[in-house]
Amino acid sequence: MKTHFMENHTIKITGDLTKDATENIRKELADANFKDMYIVLDMSEVIHI
């Protein structure tokens, strides 16, 4: 899994991601107090937190 910090409040995460991994990423980012961020998972799902 690789994390790419992009422009405009966007983080792109690439690699093999299971549904559990996606939920863990969502939870960890929320716990880390990121606000108004867009998370792009393998270009297939975008999470806004």
mmCIF file as Biopython writes it, N, C-alpha, C and O atoms, coordinates in Angstrom:
data_model
#
loop_
_atom_site.group_PDB
_atom_site.id
_atom_site.type_symbol
_atom_site.label_atom_id
_atom_site.label_alt_id
_atom_site.label_comp_id
_atom_site.label_asym_id
_atom_site.label_entity_id
_atom_site.label_seq_id
_atom_site.pdbx_PDB_ins_code
_atom_site.Cartn_x
_atom_site.Cartn_y
_atom_site.Cartn_z
_atom_site.occupancy
_atom_site.B_iso_or_equiv
_atom_site.auth_seq_id
_atom_site.auth_asym_id
_atom_site.pdbx_PDB_model_num
ATOM 1   N N  . MET A ? 1  ? 0.848   -1.182 0.000  1.0 0.0 1  A 1 
ATOM 2   C CA . MET A ? 1  ? 0.000   0.000  0.000  1.0 0.0 1  A 1 
ATOM 3   C C  . MET A ? 1  ? 0.882   1.230  0.000  1.0 0.0 1  A 1 
ATOM 4   O O  . MET A ? 1  ? 1.838   1.305  0.772  1.0 0.0 1  A 1 
ATOM 5   N N  . LYS A ? 2  ? 0.583   2.181  -0.840 1.0 0.0 2  A 1 
ATOM 6   C CA . LYS A ? 2  ? 1.335   3.432  -0.907 1.0 0.0 2  A 1 
ATOM 7   C C  . LYS A ? 2  ? 0.382   4.601  -0.688 1.0 0.0 2  A 1 
ATOM 8   O O  . LYS A ? 2  ? -0.770  4.575  -1.123 1.0 0.0 2  A 1 
ATOM 9   N N  . THR A ? 3  ? 0.881   5.615  -0.013 1.0 0.0 3  A 1 
ATOM 10  C CA . THR A ? 3  ? 0.095   6.819  0.230  1.0 0.0 3  A 1 
ATOM 11  C C  . THR A ? 3  ? 0.741   7.974  -0.520 1.0 0.0 3  A 1 
ATOM 12  O O  . THR A ? 3  ? 1.944   8.211  -0.410 1.0 0.0 3  A 1 
ATOM 13  N N  . HIS A ? 4  ? -0.076  8.682  -1.277 1.0 0.0 4  A 1 
ATOM 14  C CA . HIS A ? 4  ? 0.404   9.825  -2.049 1.0 0.0 4  A 1 
ATOM 15  C C  . HIS A ? 4  ? -0.352  11.061 -1.577 1.0 0.0 4  A 1 
ATOM 16  O O  . HIS A ? 4  ? -1.581  11.098 -1.629 1.0 0.0 4  A 1 
ATOM 17  N N  . PHE A ? 5  ? 0.372   12.063 -1.120 1.0 0.0 5  A 1 
ATOM 18  C CA . PHE A ? 5  ? -0.274  13.304 -0.707 1.0 0.0 5  A 1 
ATOM 19  C C  . PHE A ? 5  ? -0.384  14.200 -1.922 1.0 0.0 5  A 1 
ATOM 20  O O  . PHE A ? 5  ? 0.623   14.611 -2.499 1.0 0.0 5  A 1 
ATOM 21  N N  . MET A ? 6  ? -1.619  14.502 -2.308 1.0 0.0 6  A 1 
ATOM 22  C CA . MET A ? 6  ? -1.891  15.258 -3.513 1.0 0.0 6  A 1 
ATOM 23  C C  . MET A ? 6  ? -2.284  16.692 -3.134 1.0 0.0 6  A 1 
ATOM 24  O O  . MET A ? 6  ? -2.386  17.039 -1.957 1.0 0.0 6  A 1 
ATOM 25  N N  . GLU A ? 7  ? -2.499  17.501 -4.159 1.0 0.0 7  A 1 
ATOM 26  C CA . GLU A ? 7  ? -2.967  18.870 -3.932 1.0 0.0 7  A 1 
ATOM 27  C C  . GLU A ? 7  ? -4.425  18.860 -3.509 1.0 0.0 7  A 1 
ATOM 28  O O  . GLU A ? 7  ? -5.106  17.837 -3.581 1.0 0.0 7  A 1 
ATOM 29  N N  . ASN A ? 8  ? -4.882  20.004 -3.073 1.0 0.0 8  A 1 
ATOM 30  C CA . ASN A ? 8  ? -6.311  20.227 -2.804 1.0 0.0 8  A 1 
ATOM 31  C C  . ASN A ? 8  ? -6.891  19.262 -1.775 1.0 0.0 8  A 1 
ATOM 32  O O  . ASN A ? 8  ? -7.961  18.690 -1.982 1.0 0.0 8  A 1 
ATOM 33  N N  . HIS A ? 9  ? -6.177  19.086 -0.666 1.0 0.0 9  A 1 
ATOM 34  C CA . HIS A ? 9  ? -6.708  18.279 0.441  1.0 0.0 9  A 1 
ATOM 35  C C  . HIS A ? 9  ? -6.994  16.838 0.021  1.0 0.0 9  A 1 
ATOM 36  O O  . HIS A ? 9  ? -7.962  16.237 0.487  1.0 0.0 9  A 1 
ATOM 37  N N  . THR A ? 10 ? -6.171  16.291 -0.844 1.0 0.0 10 A 1 
ATOM 38  C CA . THR A ? 10 ? -6.432  14.933 -1.332 1.0 0.0 10 A 1 
ATOM 39  C C  . THR A ? 10 ? -5.260  14.024 -1.006 1.0 0.0 10 A 1 
ATOM 40  O O  . THR A ? 10 ? -4.099  14.382 -1.206 1.0 0.0 10 A 1 
ATOM 41  N N  . ILE A ? 11 ? -5.584  12.850 -0.504 1.0 0.0 11 A 1 
ATOM 42  C CA . ILE A ? 11 ? -4.599  11.797 -0.297 1.0 0.0 11 A 1 
ATOM 43  C C  . ILE A ? 11 ? -5.039  10.624 -1.155 1.0 0.0 11 A 1 
ATOM 44  O O  . ILE A ? 11 ? -6.186  10.185 -1.069 1.0 0.0 11 A 1 
ATOM 45  N N  . LYS A ? 12 ? -4.130  10.111 -1.985 1.0 0.0 12 A 1 
ATOM 46  C CA . LYS A ? 12 ? -4.459  8.942  -2.801 1.0 0.0 12 A 1 
ATOM 47  C C  . LYS A ? 12 ? -3.732  7.738  -2.217 1.0 0.0 12 A 1 
ATOM 48  O O  . LYS A ? 12 ? -2.528  7.792  -1.965 1.0 0.0 12 A 1 
ATOM 49  N N  . ILE A ? 13 ? -4.461  6.662  -2.006 1.0 0.0 13 A 1 
ATOM 50  C CA . ILE A ? 13 ? -3.883  5.442  -1.461 1.0 0.0 13 A 1 
ATOM 51  C C  . ILE A ? 13 ? -4.024  4.345  -2.508 1.0 0.0 13 A 1 
ATOM 52  O O  . ILE A ? 13 ? -5.129  4.048  -2.963 1.0 0.0 13 A 1 
ATOM 53  N N  . THR A ? 14 ? -2.894  3.745  -2.886 1.0 0.0 14 A 1 
ATOM 54  C CA . THR A ? 14 ? -2.922  2.715  -3.927 1.0 0.0 14 A 1 
ATOM 55  C C  . THR A ? 14 ? -2.409  1.399  -3.361 1.0 0.0 14 A 1 
ATOM 56  O O  . THR A ? 14 ? -1.690  1.369  -2.363 1.0 0.0 14 A 1 
ATOM 57  N N  . GLY A ? 15 ? -2.788  0.335  -4.008 1.0 0.0 15 A 1 
ATOM 58  C CA . GLY A ? 15 ? -2.378  -0.999 -3.582 1.0 0.0 15 A 1 
ATOM 59  C C  . GLY A ? 15 ? -3.596  -1.867 -3.335 1.0 0.0 15 A 1 
ATOM 60  O O  . GLY A ? 15 ? -4.733  -1.434 -3.521 1.0 0.0 15 A 1 
ATOM 61  N N  . ASP A ? 16 ? -3.348  -3.084 -2.916 1.0 0.0 16 A 1 
ATOM 62  C CA . ASP A ? 16 ? -4.446  -4.011 -2.633 1.0 0.0 16 A 1 
ATOM 63  C C  . ASP A ? 16 ? -5.109  -3.613 -1.331 1.0 0.0 16 A 1 
ATOM 64  O O  . ASP A ? 16 ? -4.481  -3.648 -0.273 1.0 0.0 16 A 1 
ATOM 65  N N  . LEU A ? 17 ? -6.359  -3.240 -1.402 1.0 0.0 17 A 1 
ATOM 66  C CA . LEU A ? 17 ? -7.087  -2.808 -0.219 1.0 0.0 17 A 1 
ATOM 67  C C  . LEU A ? 17 ? -8.327  -3.675 -0.044 1.0 0.0 17 A 1 
ATOM 68  O O  . LEU A ? 17 ? -9.171  -3.768 -0.935 1.0 0.0 17 A 1 
ATOM 69  N N  . THR A ? 18 ? -8.417  -4.292 1.095  1.0 0.0 18 A 1 
ATOM 70  C CA . THR A ? 18 ? -9.633  -5.032 1.420  1.0 0.0 18 A 1 
ATOM 71  C C  . THR A ? 18 ? -10.637 -4.058 2.004  1.0 0.0 18 A 1 
ATOM 72  O O  . THR A ? 18 ? -10.295 -2.917 2.315  1.0 0.0 18 A 1 
ATOM 73  N N  . LYS A ? 19 ? -11.865 -4.502 2.154  1.0 0.0 19 A 1 
ATOM 74  C CA . LYS A ? 19 ? -12.890 -3.644 2.753  1.0 0.0 19 A 1 
ATOM 75  C C  . LYS A ? 19 ? -12.496 -3.280 4.188  1.0 0.0 19 A 1 
ATOM 76  O O  . LYS A ? 19 ? -12.722 -2.154 4.631  1.0 0.0 19 A 1 
ATOM 77  N N  . ASP A ? 20 ? -11.911 -4.234 4.909  1.0 0.0 20 A 1 
ATOM 78  C CA . ASP A ? 20 ? -11.466 -3.960 6.279  1.0 0.0 20 A 1 
ATOM 79  C C  . ASP A ? 20 ? -10.372 -2.898 6.296  1.0 0.0 20 A 1 
ATOM 80  O O  . ASP A ? 20 ? -10.369 -2.016 7.154  1.0 0.0 20 A 1 
ATOM 81  N N  . ALA A ? 21 ? -9.444  -2.988 5.348  1.0 0.0 21 A 1 
ATOM 82  C CA . ALA A ? 21 ? -8.369  -1.999 5.277  1.0 0.0 21 A 1 
ATOM 83  C C  . ALA A ? 21 ? -8.942  -0.617 5.010  1.0 0.0 21 A 1 
ATOM 84  O O  . ALA A ? 21 ? -8.492  0.371  5.590  1.0 0.0 21 A 1 
ATOM 85  N N  . THR A ? 22 ? -9.930  -0.551 4.134  1.0 0.0 22 A 1 
ATOM 86  C CA . THR A ? 22 ? -10.570 0.724  3.823  1.0 0.0 22 A 1 
ATOM 87  C C  . THR A ? 22 ? -11.211 1.323  5.072  1.0 0.0 22 A 1 
ATOM 88  O O  . THR A ? 22 ? -11.086 2.520  5.329  1.0 0.0 22 A 1 
ATOM 89  N N  . GLU A ? 23 ? -11.893 0.487  5.841  1.0 0.0 23 A 1 
ATOM 90  C CA . GLU A ? 23 ? -12.534 0.968  7.073  1.0 0.0 23 A 1 
ATOM 91  C C  . GLU A ? 23 ? -11.487 1.424  8.086  1.0 0.0 23 A 1 
ATOM 92  O O  . GLU A ? 23 ? -11.678 2.426  8.776  1.0 0.0 23 A 1 
ATOM 93  N N  . ASN A ? 24 ? -10.382 0.688  8.173  1.0 0.0 24 A 1 
ATOM 94  C CA . ASN A ? 24 ? -9.310  1.065  9.101  1.0 0.0 24 A 1 
ATOM 95  C C  . ASN A ? 24 ? -8.700  2.403  8.716  1.0 0.0 24 A 1 
ATOM 96  O O  . ASN A ? 24 ? -8.425  3.239  9.577  1.0 0.0 24 A 1 
ATOM 97  N N  . ILE A ? 25 ? -8.488  2.602  7.422  1.0 0.0 25 A 1 
ATOM 98  C CA . ILE A ? 25 ? -7.949  3.884  6.950  1.0 0.0 25 A 1 
ATOM 99  C C  . ILE A ? 25 ? -8.912  5.012  7.305  1.0 0.0 25 A 1 
ATOM 100 O O  . ILE A ? 25 ? -8.503  6.061  7.803  1.0 0.0 25 A 1 
ATOM 101 N N  . ARG A ? 26 ? -10.179 4.785  7.046  1.0 0.0 26 A 1 
ATOM 102 C CA . ARG A ? 26 ? -11.198 5.807  7.342  1.0 0.0 26 A 1 
ATOM 103 C C  . ARG A ? 26 ? -11.175 6.156  8.830  1.0 0.0 26 A 1 
ATOM 104 O O  . ARG A ? 26 ? -11.211 7.330  9.197  1.0 0.0 26 A 1 
ATOM 105 N N  . LYS A ? 27 ? -11.117 5.139  9.678  1.0 0.0 27 A 1 
ATOM 106 C CA . LYS A ? 27 ? -11.142 5.351  11.123 1.0 0.0 27 A 1 
ATOM 107 C C  . LYS A ? 27 ? -9.866  6.060  11.606 1.0 0.0 27 A 1 
ATOM 108 O O  . LYS A ? 27 ? -9.928  6.998  12.400 1.0 0.0 27 A 1 
ATOM 109 N N  . GLU A ? 28 ? -8.715  5.595  11.112 1.0 0.0 28 A 1 
ATOM 110 C CA . GLU A ? 28 ? -7.454  6.194  11.545 1.0 0.0 28 A 1 
ATOM 111 C C  . GLU A ? 28 ? -7.363  7.655  11.141 1.0 0.0 28 A 1 
ATOM 112 O O  . GLU A ? 28 ? -6.902  8.486  11.923 1.0 0.0 28 A 1 
ATOM 113 N N  . LEU A ? 29 ? -7.795  7.976  9.935  1.0 0.0 29 A 1 
ATOM 114 C CA . LEU A ? 29 ? -7.749  9.370  9.490  1.0 0.0 29 A 1 
ATOM 115 C C  . LEU A ? 29 ? -8.712  10.226 10.294 1.0 0.0 29 A 1 
ATOM 116 O O  . LEU A ? 29 ? -8.399  11.370 10.624 1.0 0.0 29 A 1 
ATOM 117 N N  . ALA A ? 30 ? -9.873  9.686  10.611 1.0 0.0 30 A 1 
ATOM 118 C CA . ALA A ? 30 ? -10.825 10.433 11.427 1.0 0.0 30 A 1 
ATOM 119 C C  . ALA A ? 30 ? -10.248 10.651 12.831 1.0 0.0 30 A 1 
ATOM 120 O O  . ALA A ? 30 ? -10.376 11.734 13.401 1.0 0.0 30 A 1 
ATOM 121 N N  . ASP A ? 31 ? -9.616  9.617  13.376 1.0 0.0 31 A 1 
ATOM 122 C CA . ASP A ? 31 ? -9.005  9.729  14.700 1.0 0.0 31 A 1 
ATOM 123 C C  . ASP A ? 31 ? -7.848  10.728 14.704 1.0 0.0 31 A 1 
ATOM 124 O O  . ASP A ? 31 ? -7.584  11.382 15.712 1.0 0.0 31 A 1 
ATOM 125 N N  . ALA A ? 32 ? -7.166  10.836 13.571 1.0 0.0 32 A 1 
ATOM 126 C CA . ALA A ? 32 ? -6.031  11.756 13.470 1.0 0.0 32 A 1 
ATOM 127 C C  . ALA A ? 32 ? -6.485  13.196 13.280 1.0 0.0 32 A 1 
ATOM 128 O O  . ALA A ? 32 ? -5.672  14.115 13.181 1.0 0.0 32 A 1 
ATOM 129 N N  . ASN A ? 33 ? -7.804  13.370 13.231 1.0 0.0 33 A 1 
ATOM 130 C CA . ASN A ? 33 ? -8.396  14.711 13.177 1.0 0.0 33 A 1 
ATOM 131 C C  . ASN A ? 33 ? -8.132  15.429 11.852 1.0 0.0 33 A 1 
ATOM 132 O O  . ASN A ? 33 ? -8.022  16.655 11.820 1.0 0.0 33 A 1 
ATOM 133 N N  . PHE A ? 34 ? -8.032  14.677 10.776 1.0 0.0 34 A 1 
ATOM 134 C CA . PHE A ? 34 ? -8.005  15.297 9.459  1.0 0.0 34 A 1 
ATOM 135 C C  . PHE A ? 34 ? -9.400  15.821 9.175  1.0 0.0 34 A 1 
ATOM 136 O O  . PHE A ? 34 ? -10.386 15.120 9.407  1.0 0.0 34 A 1 
ATOM 137 N N  . LYS A ? 35 ? -9.491  17.030 8.683  1.0 0.0 35 A 1 
ATOM 138 C CA . LYS A ? 35 ? -10.800 17.603 8.360  1.0 0.0 35 A 1 
ATOM 139 C C  . LYS A ? 35 ? -10.789 18.088 6.915  1.0 0.0 35 A 1 
ATOM 140 O O  . LYS A ? 35 ? -9.779  18.579 6.410  1.0 0.0 35 A 1 
ATOM 141 N N  . ASP A ? 36 ? -11.923 17.940 6.277  1.0 0.0 36 A 1 
ATOM 142 C CA . ASP A ? 36 ? -12.107 18.388 4.896  1.0 0.0 36 A 1 
ATOM 143 C C  . ASP A ? 36 ? -11.046 17.792 3.975  1.0 0.0 36 A 1 
ATOM 144 O O  . ASP A ? 36 ? -10.438 18.495 3.168  1.0 0.0 36 A 1 
ATOM 145 N N  . MET A ? 37 ? -10.837 16.495 4.109  1.0 0.0 37 A 1 
ATOM 146 C CA . MET A ? 37 ? -9.878  15.802 3.262  1.0 0.0 37 A 1 
ATOM 147 C C  . MET A ? 37 ? -10.625 14.835 2.349  1.0 0.0 37 A 1 
ATOM 148 O O  . MET A ? 37 ? -11.657 14.276 2.720  1.0 0.0 37 A 1 
ATOM 149 N N  . TYR A ? 38 ? -10.093 14.655 1.173  1.0 0.0 38 A 1 
ATOM 150 C CA . TYR A ? 38 ? -10.629 13.663 0.254  1.0 0.0 38 A 1 
ATOM 151 C C  . TYR A ? 38 ? -9.609  12.547 0.127  1.0 0.0 38 A 1 
ATOM 152 O O  . TYR A ? 38 ? -8.443  12.791 -0.181 1.0 0.0 38 A 1 
ATOM 153 N N  . ILE A ? 39 ? -10.050 11.334 0.363  1.0 0.0 39 A 1 
ATOM 154 C CA . ILE A ? 39 ? -9.170  10.185 0.296  1.0 0.0 39 A 1 
ATOM 155 C C  . ILE A ? 39 ? -9.581  9.352  -0.918 1.0 0.0 39 A 1 
ATOM 156 O O  . ILE A ? 39 ? -10.730 8.922  -1.019 1.0 0.0 39 A 1 
ATOM 157 N N  . VAL A ? 40 ? -8.647  9.128  -1.833 1.0 0.0 40 A 1 
ATOM 158 C CA . VAL A ? 40 ? -8.933  8.375  -3.047 1.0 0.0 40 A 1 
ATOM 159 C C  . VAL A ? 40 ? -8.288  7.004  -2.899 1.0 0.0 40 A 1 
ATOM 160 O O  . VAL A ? 40 ? -7.072  6.893  -2.751 1.0 0.0 40 A 1 
ATOM 161 N N  . LEU A ? 41 ? -9.108  5.970  -2.941 1.0 0.0 41 A 1 
ATOM 162 C CA . LEU A ? 41 ? -8.607  4.611  -2.793 1.0 0.0 41 A 1 
ATOM 163 C C  . LEU A ? 41 ? -8.590  3.925  -4.151 1.0 0.0 41 A 1 
ATOM 164 O O  . LEU A ? 41 ? -9.633  3.552  -4.687 1.0 0.0 41 A 1 
ATOM 165 N N  . ASP A ? 42 ? -7.389  3.765  -4.698 1.0 0.0 42 A 1 
ATOM 166 C CA . ASP A ? 42 ? -7.219  3.101  -5.996 1.0 0.0 42 A 1 
ATOM 167 C C  . ASP A ? 42 ? -8.164  3.646  -7.058 1.0 0.0 42 A 1 
ATOM 168 O O  . ASP A ? 42 ? -8.585  2.909  -7.950 1.0 0.0 42 A 1 
ATOM 169 N N  . MET A ? 43 ? -8.490  4.896  -6.973 1.0 0.0 43 A 1 
ATOM 170 C CA . MET A ? 43 ? -9.353  5.580  -7.938 1.0 0.0 43 A 1 
ATOM 171 C C  . MET A ? 43 ? -10.760 4.985  -8.012 1.0 0.0 43 A 1 
ATOM 172 O O  . MET A ? 43 ? -11.540 5.348  -8.893 1.0 0.0 43 A 1 
ATOM 173 N N  . SER A ? 44 ? -11.086 4.080  -7.098 1.0 0.0 44 A 1 
ATOM 174 C CA . SER A ? 44 ? -12.392 3.448  -7.182 1.0 0.0 44 A 1 
ATOM 175 C C  . SER A ? 44 ? -13.357 3.982  -6.138 1.0 0.0 44 A 1 
ATOM 176 O O  . SER A ? 44 ? -14.573 3.917  -6.318 1.0 0.0 44 A 1 
ATOM 177 N N  . GLU A ? 45 ? -12.826 4.501  -5.067 1.0 0.0 45 A 1 
ATOM 178 C CA . GLU A ? 45 ? -13.691 5.022  -4.006 1.0 0.0 45 A 1 
ATOM 179 C C  . GLU A ? 45 ? -13.060 6.293  -3.469 1.0 0.0 45 A 1 
ATOM 180 O O  . GLU A ? 45 ? -11.845 6.369  -3.284 1.0 0.0 45 A 1 
ATOM 181 N N  . VAL A ? 46 ? -13.878 7.266  -3.227 1.0 0.0 46 A 1 
ATOM 182 C CA . VAL A ? 46 ? -13.403 8.511  -2.632 1.0 0.0 46 A 1 
ATOM 183 C C  . VAL A ? 46 ? -14.095 8.677  -1.292 1.0 0.0 46 A 1 
ATOM 184 O O  . VAL A ? 46 ? -15.320 8.605  -1.199 1.0 0.0 46 A 1 
ATOM 185 N N  . ILE A ? 47 ? -13.297 8.901  -0.254 1.0 0.0 47 A 1 
ATOM 186 C CA . ILE A ? 47 ? -13.830 9.132  1.084  1.0 0.0 47 A 1 
ATOM 187 C C  . ILE A ? 47 ? -13.622 10.603 1.412  1.0 0.0 47 A 1 
ATOM 188 O O  . ILE A ? 47 ? -12.514 11.120 1.272  1.0 0.0 47 A 1 
ATOM 189 N N  . HIS A ? 48 ? -14.670 11.275 1.844  1.0 0.0 48 A 1 
ATOM 190 C CA . HIS A ? 48 ? -14.529 12.661 2.291  1.0 0.0 48 A 1 
ATOM 191 C C  . HIS A ? 48 ? -14.699 12.691 3.790  1.0 0.0 48 A 1 
ATOM 192 O O  . HIS A ? 48 ? -15.706 12.228 4.325  1.0 0.0 48 A 1 
ATOM 193 N N  . ILE A ? 49 ? -13.683 13.252 4.481  1.0 0.0 49 A 1 
ATOM 194 C CA . ILE A ? 49 ? -13.779 13.339 5.945  1.0 0.0 49 A 1 
ATOM 195 C C  . ILE A ? 49 ? -13.593 14.772 6.377  1.0 0.0 49 A 1 
ATOM 196 O O  . ILE A ? 49 ? -13.636 15.067 7.571  1.0 0.0 49 A 1 
#
